[in-house]
Amino acid sequence: MISRFNYLIFVFILFSCTEEFIPKPKGFNKIDLPQHQYQKLEKKHPFVFDYSIYAKVLKDSSWMSEPHWIDIYYPDYKCNIQITYKDFQVKNKIFDELINDAHKLTNKHNIRAYAIDEISAKTPKGYHVTMFELSGEVPSQFQFYVTDSAKHFLRGALYFRTAIKNDSLAPVIEYMKADAKQLINSIEFVQ
């Protein structure tokens, strides 16, 4: 004979099995981004531009760095905009070679990129700029170069130093692209 307790357990199990399980959607952390505010880069380089007040300007510490290579580092987001500069008149560099190198460096991301959109334009100062927007799980989502076609060539690349997926970083990526575009639009070659 079934005891009352066993009967209650049997009824509980019977009714608990009829409910459908509905999975909850994935959640993402909320990322609060500050308003864009900019300051001018100090004039110790052959270029000046606006960069974020939330970033630090660091000298490029790689073994192959040159005097005017810098990183615009965002400590809160573990990302940076790497800036390389070439004075191709002094170094006898061929202008076409610099442009080809910029395209080769961008195309190295083809392995993981879904798409690379290339946009050419002029800055307010009349310099030529080419921007590359990369889609997919790539370490660099935005790259560009700016040149006066006579002497100065500046290349930039946005890099995140984190293993977080790009879809989670989407608001930060868009924020950094806006900062990079401000840098591009405010650039001025000074020597």
Buried (B, 14 or more C-beta within 10 A) or exposed (E): EEEEEEEEEEEEEEEEEEEEEEEEEEEEEEEEBEEEEBEEBEEEBBBBBBBBEBBEBEEBEEEEBEEBBBBBBBEEBBBBBBBBBBBBEEEEBEBEEBBEBBBEBBEEBEEEBEEBEEEEEEBEEEBBBBBBBBBBEBBBBBBBBBBBEEBBBBBBBBBBEEEEEBEBBEEBBEBBBEBBBBBBBBBBBEE
